[in-house]
Amino acid sequence: MNFQQQRIEFNNLFKKLFIIPTAVIFFVIIILLANKKHTDSALVKQFPELKSVITLLNTNESKALELINKLRQHSPTKRDPNRQYWLHNAAAKIYQNRLQRHKAIESYKQSQLLKHNKKVAEIITTLEKEISNHQKERNQRQIYRDIRNAGIAKKLKGEVVIAYIFVNDNYWSRWSNKDRLYAMDKTKLVTQWYKKQALQYDIKNLSFETRYFFLNAKRLLSAKQIRQRDYFGHLSQELAKQQDYSSIEKWLEMITKQDKSKQVALIFHTNNNDRSFALPCRYRKQKCFYEHTQIIKKSKKERLHWPLEQTLAHEVLHLFGADDLYNIKLARDFATTDIMNYYSRKLAYDEITPVTAWAIGWQNRPKTPFVLEN
């Protein structure tokens, strides 16, 4: 047998070895899907109300979850354990996909009370490990800082002006038209999300006017430079100068048309990646104009990092009084869907929970497992 024949036989053997396991895997998947469909059909036949859930799971996940949780809450477990077991697991899978691990664990544990499943137990263990892996800064603080009603962004109510400045040095932070349009779309998404969250607290007068500006930096930028003490002073002077105003204060008066009832969220965005931060005013009696956020983030979404819209929503809430929850020790298992604590897969899945709602002026002081600074 010559070399050419040997190679042909080897290729044929390889194809057989590859095709056989692939066919087996495909067959197993078909069987599992068929069994799942059969199980779902049997449940629907026994419990017709589940038909709407299954239909919504394929068309509108959020509506499906809403209906699932309603059925979980209002139906006695002892009467129909199979139905409840299916509902708990269905909710858990949605929460897990949304990266809302605490809620997923809670739902899986409820299903385990009805019927123990080894694979589900393993999923719970994995999710608990994932939560533990997100606690690197958890023990930094014990107290929630009260920075409400200070600066140029006091409460997230009424008319809010967003002054969004694209900072460009044409090197480290370089903005294309496409990048700017992307950021503008994400800003619109954030303001829509704020309005939707506000309705949960019966806040109906929230409106936004977003104005965009382009600032050419006179010196090359870097993440280290942006964090220096004198950076904002330099940047604000350059902004006022390029807009033909004598100071940032005069420029802000133009932005608000001298209407003192308007809130201002001042955003500087450099198109590169580092950790974004906010500098809110700390004292209510202080008339400060330095209150702003520095978004240091490229327009595109990157793996294992918050998307731009979540970064924006989180940092701007600081300006209106919200504090971080992710570094408070006793907030590990508290307000776990709050955007100031953990991130979900999408902004639409994040929430403003009562403690953040209190900080931004939407509701009264809530009960918390940690101290709210007075």
NORTAVEN-V336195 format. One record per backbone hydrogen bond with DSSP energy under -1.0 kcal/mol. NH is the residue of the N-H (numbers start at 0). CO is the residue of the C=O. Records with the same first field share a line. If there is no record, write none. Layout:
# NORTAVEN-V336195
NH: CO + CO
This chain:
# NORTAVEN-V336195
5: 1
6: 2
7: 3
8: 4
9: 5
10: 6
11: 7
12: 8
13: 9
14: 10
15: 11
16: 12
17: 13
18: 14
19: 15
21: 17
22: 18
23: 19
24: 20
25: 21
26: 22
27: 23
28: 24
29: 25
30: 26
31: 27
32: 28
33: 29
34: 30
35: 31
36: 32
37: 33
38: 34
39: 35
40: 36
41: 37
42: 38
43: 39
44: 40
45: 41
46: 42
49: 46
50: 47
53: 49
54: 50
55: 51
56: 52
59: 55
63: 59
64: 60
65: 61
66: 62
67: 63
68: 64
69: 65
70: 66
71: 67
72: 68
73: 69
83: 79
84: 80
85: 81
86: 82
87: 83
88: 84
89: 85
90: 86
91: 87
92: 88
93: 89
94: 90
95: 91
96: 92
97: 93
98: 95
99: 94
100: 98
103: 99
104: 100
105: 101
106: 102
107: 103
108: 104
109: 105
110: 106
111: 107
112: 108
114: 110
120: 116
121: 117
122: 118
123: 119
124: 120
125: 121
126: 122
127: 123
128: 124
129: 125
130: 126
131: 127
132: 128
133: 130
134: 131
137: 134
139: 136
140: 326
143: 370
148: 153
155: 359
156: 154
159: 206
160: 262
161: 208
162: 264
163: 210
164: 266
165: 212
166: 268
167: 214
168: 172
169: 172
179: 175
180: 176
181: 177
182: 178
183: 179
184: 180
185: 181
186: 182
187: 183
188: 184
189: 185
190: 186
191: 187
192: 188
193: 189
194: 190
195: 191
196: 192
197: 193
198: 194
200: 197
201: 198
202: 197
206: 157
208: 159
210: 161
212: 163
214: 165
216: 167
225: 221
227: 224
230: 227
233: 229
234: 230
235: 231
236: 232
237: 233
238: 234
239: 235
240: 236
241: 237
242: 238
243: 240
244: 239
250: 246
251: 247
252: 248
253: 249
254: 250
255: 251
257: 252
258: 255
261: 258
262: 158
263: 151
264: 160
266: 162
267: 292
268: 164
269: 294
271: 269
273: 295
276: 293
278: 291
287: 285
291: 278
292: 265
293: 276
294: 267
296: 269
304: 301
310: 306
311: 307
312: 308
313: 309
314: 310
315: 311
316: 312
320: 317
321: 316
324: 339
325: 339
327: 324
328: 140
330: 327
333: 330
337: 334
338: 350
340: 337
341: 337
344: 97
348: 345
349: 346
350: 336
356: 352
357: 353
358: 354
359: 355
360: 357
361: 356
372: 143
